[in-house]
């Protein structure tokens, strides 16, 4: 039984279709969703989202948000409501690598960074690093 998957951001629909398996990275670990899954709400972490269809595997990179799974009349729907997301094939790996290097240098310099700024830079570094790791 397939899962109807919708990956959306505030700006656009990134991917939609039927999948036999959806694997997402929640803040408490990975979760796999197949047809017939119980209703669920998961807070997403920065990381890959793997969509296994009958023909291929699509990979997206998600920058947080929520995964909502619902079941109605025997069908399963998974809505990925992401803060930001893009398919791995859309990632400019060289640009993401440069961004990661720039952010690492800012963290190493430590000049004038308060805790909030350091946390923001670390989050941005994680986003860039995941893009390089998944799409590279």
Backbone as JSON, one array per atom type, in Angstrom:
{
  "sequence": "XXXXXXXXXXXXXXXXXXXXXXXXXXXXXXXXXXXXXXXXXXXXXXXXXXXXXXXXXXXXXXXXXXXXXXXXXXXXXXXXXXXXXXXXXXXXXXXXXXXXXXXXXXXXXXXXXXXXXXXXXXXXXXXXXXXXXXXX",
  "N": [[0.85, -1.17, 0.0], [0.73, 2.15, -0.95], [2.13, 5.35, 0.13], [0.86, 8.57, 0.15], [2.69, 11.32, -0.57], [3.6, 14.61, 0.29], [5.75, 17.22, -0.04], [6.35, 20.27, 1.17], [7.15, 23.79, 1.31], [6.98, 27.11, 2.73], [7.19, 28.57, 0.39], [6.91, 26.9, -1.89], [5.82, 23.83, -3.55], [7.8, 21.11, -3.16], [8.03, 18.38, -3.78], [5.76, 15.84, -4.77], [3.83, 12.88, -4.65], [3.37, 9.29, -4.98], [4.73, 6.98, -2.68], [6.58, 4.09, -1.64], [7.98, 4.0, 0.66], [8.93, 6.34, 3.1], [11.53, 8.11, 4.55], [12.5, 10.01, 7.22], [14.37, 12.49, 9.05], [13.9, 13.05, 12.28], [13.93, 15.2, 15.22], [14.41, 13.5, 17.27], [15.51, 11.28, 16.12], [15.59, 8.96, 13.3], [12.7, 8.25, 11.28], [10.55, 5.96, 9.72], [8.08, 5.73, 7.22], [5.41, 3.89, 6.04], [2.75, 2.63, 3.94], [-0.33, 2.42, 5.7], [0.6, 3.27, 8.13], [0.35, 4.45, 11.49], [-1.35, 7.45, 12.61], [0.68, 10.36, 13.07], [2.9, 12.84, 14.37], [5.83, 14.55, 13.82], [8.61, 16.42, 14.8], [10.86, 17.84, 12.62], [14.38, 17.56, 11.97], [17.34, 19.18, 10.69], [18.26, 17.67, 7.77], [18.5, 14.74, 5.58], [15.74, 13.69, 3.53], [14.31, 10.86, 2.53], [12.73, 9.48, -0.19], [11.25, 6.74, -1.28], [10.19, 5.49, -4.18], [8.33, 3.35, -6.43], [9.97, 3.2, -8.66], [12.37, 4.62, -8.17], [14.68, 6.36, -5.95], [14.09, 9.35, -4.41], [15.76, 12.15, -3.09], [15.6, 14.64, -0.7], [16.63, 17.65, 0.93], [15.96, 18.8, 4.08], [15.27, 21.57, 6.11], [14.36, 21.5, 8.82], [11.11, 21.64, 10.41], [7.94, 20.02, 10.16], [6.63, 16.67, 10.13], [3.7, 15.26, 9.21], [1.58, 12.61, 9.57], [-1.25, 11.03, 8.34], [-4.15, 8.93, 8.35], [-6.76, 7.91, 6.38], [-9.71, 6.34, 5.57], [-8.34, 3.97, 4.9], [-6.17, 4.84, 3.39], [-2.89, 6.28, 3.39], [-1.36, 9.32, 4.2], [1.38, 11.5, 4.0], [2.54, 14.5, 5.06], [5.07, 16.72, 4.6], [6.01, 19.46, 6.11], [8.02, 21.78, 5.63], [10.52, 24.06, 6.86], [12.39, 25.01, 5.06], [13.35, 23.48, 1.99], [14.89, 21.37, -0.45], [15.33, 19.47, -3.43], [17.91, 17.04, -3.7], [19.11, 17.04, -6.17], [18.88, 19.67, -6.96], [20.72, 21.13, -5.57], [23.45, 23.32, -5.37], [26.39, 22.19, -5.11], [29.06, 23.1, -4.94], [28.7, 25.8, -4.17], [27.42, 25.4, -1.7], [29.5, 24.13, -0.34], [31.43, 26.19, -0.27], [30.03, 27.99, 1.32], [29.85, 26.55, 3.73], [32.58, 26.43, 4.4], [33.11, 29.17, 4.8], [31.46, 29.7, 7.02], [32.6, 28.0, 8.94], [35.07, 29.27, 9.28], [34.21, 31.69, 10.4], [33.24, 30.76, 12.85], [35.59, 29.77, 13.98], [37.07, 32.11, 14.28], [35.8, 33.5, 16.33], [35.53, 36.13, 17.2], [33.74, 38.57, 18.79], [31.31, 37.15, 18.89], [28.21, 36.44, 20.24], [26.3, 34.13, 22.28], [23.84, 33.59, 20.97], [24.38, 34.35, 18.31], [26.47, 32.6, 17.71], [25.08, 30.14, 17.87], [23.27, 30.51, 15.76], [25.04, 30.6, 13.58], [26.14, 28.04, 13.77], [23.88, 26.49, 13.19], [23.38, 27.28, 10.52], [25.75, 26.35, 9.41], [25.4, 23.6, 9.76], [23.25, 23.2, 7.98], [24.48, 23.8, 5.48], [26.54, 21.89, 5.47], [25.11, 19.45, 5.48], [23.87, 19.62, 2.99], [26.11, 19.44, 1.29], [27.05, 16.88, 2.02], [24.88, 15.19, 1.36], [24.13, 15.81, -1.29], [26.53, 15.9, -2.61]],
  "CA": [[0.0, 0.0, 0.0], [1.59, 3.33, -1.03], [1.92, 6.54, 0.96], [0.78, 9.8, -0.62], [3.67, 12.21, 0.06], [3.64, 16.01, -0.14], [6.84, 17.97, 0.6], [6.09, 21.68, 0.87], [7.73, 24.87, 2.09], [6.1, 28.27, 2.57], [7.34, 29.14, -0.95], [6.6, 26.04, -3.02], [5.75, 22.39, -3.38], [9.09, 20.57, -3.58], [7.8, 17.07, -4.38], [4.56, 15.12, -4.34], [3.6, 11.64, -5.37], [3.22, 8.08, -4.17], [5.98, 6.32, -2.28], [6.39, 2.87, -0.85], [8.64, 4.26, 1.94], [9.44, 7.7, 3.35], [12.4, 8.11, 5.72], [12.78, 11.39, 7.61], [15.16, 12.66, 10.26], [13.27, 13.86, 13.31], [14.87, 15.67, 16.23], [14.69, 12.37, 18.16], [16.01, 10.16, 15.33], [14.93, 8.71, 12.03], [11.4, 7.59, 11.29], [10.15, 5.43, 8.42], [6.63, 5.71, 7.04], [4.89, 3.06, 4.95], [1.29, 2.59, 3.91], [-0.94, 1.83, 6.88], [1.22, 3.8, 9.35], [-0.54, 5.15, 12.42], [-1.19, 8.9, 12.6], [1.93, 10.73, 13.73], [3.44, 14.18, 14.16], [7.24, 14.53, 14.17], [9.38, 17.64, 14.54], [11.99, 17.47, 11.77], [15.7, 18.15, 12.14], [18.04, 19.42, 9.44], [18.77, 16.39, 7.3], [17.91, 14.2, 4.35], [14.41, 13.09, 3.47], [14.43, 9.86, 1.46], [11.43, 9.08, -0.7], [11.43, 5.55, -2.1], [9.04, 5.19, -5.03], [8.49, 2.04, -7.08], [10.99, 3.27, -9.7], [13.62, 5.27, -7.8], [14.74, 7.05, -4.66], [14.27, 10.8, -4.45], [16.3, 12.64, -1.83], [15.47, 16.07, -0.47], [17.26, 18.13, 2.15], [14.96, 19.55, 4.82], [15.85, 22.42, 7.15], [13.45, 21.55, 9.95], [9.68, 21.69, 10.12], [7.15, 18.94, 10.74], [6.1, 15.58, 9.33], [2.38, 14.88, 9.7], [1.07, 11.41, 8.92], [-2.66, 10.79, 8.63], [-4.75, 7.78, 7.68], [-8.19, 8.11, 6.18], [-10.33, 5.34, 4.71], [-7.37, 2.99, 4.45], [-5.02, 5.41, 2.69], [-1.95, 6.99, 4.26], [-0.82, 10.56, 3.64], [2.47, 12.1, 4.76], [2.8, 15.89, 4.69], [6.3, 17.28, 5.14], [5.84, 20.91, 6.15], [9.42, 22.14, 5.91], [10.91, 25.47, 6.91], [13.0, 25.13, 3.74], [13.7, 22.16, 1.47], [15.18, 21.29, -1.87], [15.78, 18.16, -3.88], [19.37, 16.96, -3.76], [19.52, 17.38, -7.54], [18.83, 21.12, -7.1], [21.74, 21.74, -4.72], [24.73, 23.75, -5.93], [27.31, 21.61, -4.12], [30.22, 23.99, -4.79], [28.28, 26.96, -3.38], [27.19, 24.93, -0.34], [30.83, 23.9, 0.24], [32.01, 27.51, 0.04], [29.27, 28.54, 2.46], [30.28, 25.81, 4.91], [33.94, 26.9, 4.73], [32.99, 30.54, 5.32], [30.87, 29.63, 8.35], [33.62, 27.41, 9.83], [36.05, 30.33, 9.58], [33.57, 32.63, 11.34], [33.21, 30.14, 14.18], [36.97, 29.68, 14.48], [37.55, 33.46, 14.62], [35.2, 33.75, 17.64], [35.55, 37.55, 17.55], [32.49, 39.27, 18.95], [30.12, 36.31, 18.74], [27.5, 36.07, 21.46], [25.78, 32.76, 22.21], [22.8, 33.49, 19.95], [25.02, 34.42, 16.99], [27.19, 31.34, 17.54], [24.08, 29.11, 17.6], [22.75, 30.74, 14.42], [26.08, 30.2, 12.63], [26.24, 26.58, 13.82], [22.72, 25.96, 12.46], [23.63, 27.51, 9.1], [26.83, 25.43, 9.03], [24.8, 22.27, 9.64], [22.48, 23.18, 6.73], [25.41, 23.73, 4.35], [27.25, 20.62, 5.53], [24.19, 18.39, 5.07], [23.71, 19.73, 1.53], [27.32, 18.9, 0.67], [27.12, 15.45, 2.28], [23.8, 14.46, 0.69], [24.11, 16.06, -2.74], [27.88, 15.79, -3.17]],
  "C": [[0.9, 1.25, 0.0], [1.21, 4.41, -0.01], [1.86, 7.73, 0.0], [1.65, 10.84, 0.1], [3.58, 13.6, -0.57], [4.73, 16.71, 0.66], [6.66, 19.42, 0.2], [6.87, 22.59, 1.81], [6.75, 26.04, 2.0], [6.12, 28.84, 1.14], [6.83, 28.24, -2.07], [6.37, 24.59, -2.6], [7.03, 21.81, -3.97], [8.91, 19.23, -4.29], [6.46, 16.54, -3.9], [4.4, 13.89, -5.23], [3.42, 10.49, -4.42], [4.58, 7.46, -3.9], [5.63, 5.02, -1.57], [7.01, 3.02, 0.53], [9.12, 5.7, 1.97], [10.28, 7.62, 4.62], [12.81, 9.55, 6.0], [13.61, 11.41, 8.88], [14.43, 13.62, 11.2], [14.31, 14.3, 14.33], [15.24, 14.55, 17.21], [15.2, 11.14, 17.41], [15.22, 9.98, 14.06], [13.6, 7.98, 12.21], [11.09, 7.16, 9.86], [8.65, 5.32, 8.36], [6.3, 4.86, 5.83], [3.37, 3.14, 4.99], [0.74, 1.88, 5.14], [-0.35, 2.32, 8.19], [0.19, 4.51, 10.21], [-0.33, 6.66, 12.29], [-0.01, 9.32, 13.5], [2.25, 12.19, 13.43], [4.87, 14.18, 14.69], [7.84, 15.9, 13.86], [10.64, 17.23, 13.79], [13.25, 18.23, 12.13], [16.22, 18.52, 10.75], [18.59, 18.07, 8.98], [18.09, 15.92, 6.04], [16.52, 13.64, 4.58], [14.46, 12.14, 2.28], [13.04, 9.35, 1.1], [11.66, 7.92, -1.67], [10.13, 5.3, -2.87], [9.25, 3.79, -5.62], [9.69, 2.06, -8.03], [12.35, 3.78, -9.22], [13.57, 5.77, -6.35], [14.97, 8.53, -4.93], [14.81, 11.22, -3.08], [16.13, 14.15, -1.8], [16.25, 16.4, 0.8], [16.26, 19.07, 2.81], [15.66, 20.32, 5.94], [14.92, 22.59, 8.34], [12.01, 21.66, 9.48], [8.98, 20.53, 10.8], [6.77, 17.91, 9.68], [4.78, 15.19, 9.98], [1.89, 13.7, 8.89], [-0.39, 11.23, 9.34], [-3.14, 9.59, 7.83], [-6.25, 8.03, 7.61], [-8.69, 7.09, 5.18], [-9.31, 4.39, 4.09], [-6.18, 3.54, 3.69], [-4.18, 6.23, 3.67], [-1.4, 8.19, 3.52], [0.24, 11.1, 4.58], [2.73, 13.51, 4.22], [4.07, 16.34, 5.39], [6.17, 18.79, 4.99], [7.17, 21.48, 6.6], [9.61, 23.65, 5.97], [11.52, 25.86, 5.57], [13.38, 23.73, 3.31], [14.04, 22.28, 0.0], [15.6, 19.87, -2.19], [17.3, 18.18, -3.97], [19.88, 17.35, -5.14], [19.52, 18.89, -7.8], [19.96, 21.85, -6.38], [22.97, 22.12, -5.56], [25.78, 23.35, -4.9], [28.51, 22.51, -3.89], [29.86, 25.2, -3.94], [28.03, 26.56, -1.92], [28.51, 24.67, 0.37], [31.51, 25.19, 0.61], [31.34, 28.13, 1.26], [29.7, 27.85, 3.76], [31.67, 26.26, 5.35], [33.91, 28.28, 5.37], [32.46, 30.53, 6.77], [31.84, 29.01, 9.36], [34.65, 28.46, 10.24], [35.47, 31.34, 10.56], [33.52, 32.05, 12.75], [34.6, 30.06, 14.8], [37.5, 31.03, 14.93], [37.04, 33.87, 16.01], [35.16, 35.22, 18.05], [34.15, 38.12, 17.61], [31.23, 38.44, 18.78], [29.48, 36.05, 20.1], [26.91, 34.67, 21.26], [24.72, 32.59, 21.12], [23.4, 33.49, 18.54], [25.78, 33.13, 16.71], [26.22, 30.21, 17.19], [23.51, 29.26, 16.19], [23.76, 30.28, 13.36], [26.22, 28.68, 12.6], [25.08, 25.92, 13.07], [22.92, 26.12, 10.95], [24.73, 26.58, 8.58], [26.29, 24.01, 8.86], [24.0, 22.15, 8.34], [23.42, 23.0, 5.52], [26.12, 22.39, 4.31], [26.37, 19.45, 5.09], [23.98, 18.42, 3.56], [24.92, 19.14, 0.81], [27.35, 17.38, 0.83], [26.09, 14.66, 1.46], [23.88, 14.61, -0.83], [25.47, 15.86, -3.4], [28.21, 14.39, -3.45]]
}
